[in-house]
C-alpha cells in the first residue's frame, strides 16, 4: 500500500467544513491541513493509503457538492519535499536558476510542484497556498538551468489541460537582491 495525499479546494468555508468532516469520517486518513484561504475558499488536505485517500476525496466531493468544488486531486507517492515547501521550512543555501509556476488553484500548484520535483534535480523552495494572493498559488524552485527548465516544462504540462495555469518563468541567474524577496 502506498502513501498518498488528497486535496480539495472548495468555494466557500461552510461547504469546506462539511467536506472536511465527510472526508475524515469516510476513511482512515490523517488530516494534514484544513483552513480558509483567500478569497473565502477552504482547503482540506488528507494523507493515507491510496484507496483511503481516494474514498475520502470522493466523500468530500459528494458532501461539498460539485458546484462548490474549485479543484481536487489525489497524488499517490507524493514527493518528500512537498510538505517542507508547503510549510515554508526548506533550507536553500543558494539560488542558482529560479523556476516559478503560478496557478489559479492550490491543488494545481501541488500537482505542478510534485511533477516538477519528480522530473528533474531541483530543490523546491516554496509552495505558497493562496494566502494574500487572491486565491492563486505559487511554486518556486532552484537548481541548474537545464534542470529548472525541465521542471517548469513538466510541472506546467501536468496542469495545463485543467486551465489553472496563470504563468511560468525561468530566470537563469536571478540578481542577488532578489534572493531575499523570495524567502
WOZIJO-V761160 format. One record per residue. N is the residue number from 1. OMEGA is omega as a letter, one per 20 degrees, with the letter a starting at -180 (none if undefined). Layout:
n:omega
N:OMEGA
N:OMEGA
//
This chain:
n:omega
1:a
2:r
3:a
4:r
5:r
6:a
7:r
8:r
9:a
10:a
11:a
12:a
13:a
14:r
15:r
16:r
17:r
18:r
19:r
20:r
21:r
22:a
23:a
24:r
25:a
26:a
27:r
28:r
29:r
30:r
31:r
32:a
33:r
34:a
35:r
36:r
37:r
38:i
39:r
40:r
41:r
42:a
43:r
44:r
45:r
46:r
47:r
48:r
49:a
50:a
51:r
52:r
53:r
54:r
55:r
56:a
57:r
58:a
59:r
60:r
61:r
62:a
63:a
64:a
65:a
66:a
67:a
68:a
69:r
70:a
71:r
72:r
73:r
74:a
75:r
76:r
77:a
78:r
79:a
80:a
81:a
82:a
83:r
84:a
85:r
86:a
87:r
88:a
89:r
90:r
91:r
92:a
93:r
94:r
95:r
96:r
97:a
98:r
99:r
100:r
101:a
102:a
103:r
104:a
105:r
106:a
107:r
108:r
109:a
110:r
111:r
112:r
113:a
114:r
115:r
116:a
117:r
118:a
119:a
120:r
121:r
122:r
123:r
124:r
125:a
126:r
127:a
128:a
129:r
130:r
131:r
132:a
133:r
134:r
135:r
136:r
137:a
138:r
139:r
140:a
141:a
142:r
143:r
144:a
145:a
146:r
147:r
148:r
149:a
150:a
151:r
152:r
153:a
154:a
155:r
156:r
157:a
158:a
159:a
160:a
161:a
162:r
163:a
164:r
165:r
166:a
167:r
168:r
169:r
170:r
171:a
172:a
173:a
174:r
175:a
176:r
177:r
178:a
179:a
180:a
181:a
182:a
183:none
//
